[in-house]
């Protein structure tokens, strides 16, 4: 396996900015959409770090905490 990658989850502007820097991501707006994007990113074998806006993390707080406490990877960083 090659190196682990970053993934961004947040509003459209944040996701677009990270895409310009070469980081794949999802623009989300609702709780269900955010939780689904988070689960999909966390399920990727190459995902090492998920960068989330604080607003997006709040929309899926239960899923964020579950991943942080039950999985060794990926690391979730809130910005």
C-alpha positions as CSV (number, residue, x, y, z in Angstrom):
1,X,0.0,0.0,0.0
2,X,1.2,3.5,-0.8
3,X,1.2,6.3,1.8
4,X,-1.9,7.4,3.6
5,X,-3.9,10.3,2.3
6,X,-5.8,13.3,3.7
7,X,-9.5,13.8,3.1
8,X,-11.5,17.0,3.7
9,X,-15.2,17.2,4.8
10,X,-16.8,20.7,5.2
11,X,-18.6,23.4,3.5
12,X,-18.3,24.1,-0.2
13,X,-15.6,26.8,0.1
14,X,-13.4,24.7,2.4
15,X,-13.7,21.5,0.3
16,X,-12.9,23.5,-2.8
17,X,-9.8,25.1,-1.2
18,X,-8.5,21.8,-0.1
19,X,-9.1,20.3,-3.6
20,X,-7.0,23.2,-5.0
21,X,-4.2,22.0,-2.7
22,X,-4.6,18.4,-3.9
23,X,-6.7,17.1,-1.0
24,X,-9.7,15.1,-2.0
25,X,-12.9,15.9,-0.1
26,X,-16.7,16.3,0.2
27,X,-18.8,19.4,0.5
28,X,-21.6,18.7,2.9
29,X,-24.6,20.6,4.3
30,X,-26.7,18.3,6.4
31,X,-26.3,15.9,9.2
32,X,-27.1,12.7,7.2
33,X,-24.9,13.8,4.3
34,X,-22.0,14.6,6.7
35,X,-22.3,11.3,8.5
36,X,-22.3,9.4,5.2
37,X,-19.3,11.3,3.9
38,X,-17.4,10.7,7.2
39,X,-18.2,7.0,7.2
40,X,-17.2,6.7,3.5
41,X,-13.9,8.5,4.1
42,X,-13.1,6.4,7.2
43,X,-13.8,3.2,5.3
44,X,-11.1,4.0,2.7
45,X,-8.0,2.0,3.2
46,X,-5.8,4.9,2.1
47,X,-7.3,7.5,4.4
48,X,-5.0,8.5,7.2
49,X,-6.3,11.9,8.2
50,X,-9.8,13.4,7.9
51,X,-9.9,17.2,8.1
52,X,-13.3,18.5,9.1
53,X,-14.6,21.9,9.6
54,X,-15.9,22.3,13.2
55,X,-19.5,23.0,11.8
56,X,-19.4,19.7,9.8
57,X,-18.1,17.8,12.9
58,X,-20.9,19.1,15.0
59,X,-23.4,17.9,12.4
60,X,-22.1,14.3,12.9
61,X,-20.7,14.6,16.4
62,X,-21.8,11.0,17.4
63,X,-20.1,9.5,14.4
64,X,-16.9,11.6,14.9
65,X,-16.6,10.5,18.5
66,X,-17.3,6.8,17.6
67,X,-14.4,6.9,15.0
68,X,-12.1,8.7,17.3
69,X,-12.6,6.3,20.2
70,X,-13.0,3.0,18.4
71,X,-10.6,3.1,15.5
72,X,-6.9,3.6,15.3
73,X,-7.2,5.3,11.9
74,X,-8.1,7.7,10.5
75,X,-7.2,10.6,12.7
76,X,-9.9,13.3,12.6
77,X,-8.7,16.9,12.8
78,X,-11.3,19.7,13.3
79,X,-10.5,23.1,11.9
